[in-house]
């Protein structure tokens, strides 16, 4: 899946990616907005920057994110 800037997403599960850190477990179930989709790289393994609702901005592997309906 290709994410776009401004898209609403959910961190819906733990990632299998090596970029997943233990502290990220607390964000599973959180919603936010894509702020940096790394479109210039367009690498499905690249981390995506998400501004989580009231939880700050973090970089997540793409396999733990899913789009929310607008």
N, C-alpha and C positions, 0 to 999 in steps of 0.2 A: 504494500500500500504506500502511496505517496501522500505525505501530509503537506498541507499548505498553511502559510502564515495566517493566523486568526481563526483557524479551525478549532472547534471545541472537541476535546478528547477526554477519555477516562483512562486512568491507570487501572486496568482491570485484572491484572495478575502479575505474579513475579516473572521476571524475564529469565530465559535460559542463557542469555548473553553474558559473556565474561565482564561486561561493563556494569552489570547489576551489583550494587553494593548492599550489604546487610541492612544499613540504615534506611534503604529505600522501601523496605517492607511496610513501613508505617504509611506510605503513600498509596498503597493498593486500595482502590475504591474512590480515590480522589478525582476531581474533575478540574480541568484547566483549559488554557488556550495555547496553541502552538505559537511560539515567538520566534523560533529559528529552526526551520525545517531542513537546513543544510541542502537546499535545492541545487547549489552550485556543484556539490559533490554527487548528489543523487545516488547515494550508496545505502542500500537497505540495511546494512549493518551499522551505519553511523548513528550516533546519539542525537536525539532531537530535544531541543530546549522547549520546556513547557512551563508556563506561569500557572501554578496551581492556585485555585481559589483560596485565598487567605493563608497559604502555606509557602509562599515564595516561589522562586524560579529554580528549576532543576533540569538536568540533562538525563534523559531516559533512553534505553534501547527501544527500538521501534516495535519489537514483538510484544511488549507489555501494554501498548497503547491501542485503543480503538476509538473511532470517531463517534461522537454523539450526534443525534439528529438535532437539527437547528430548531 
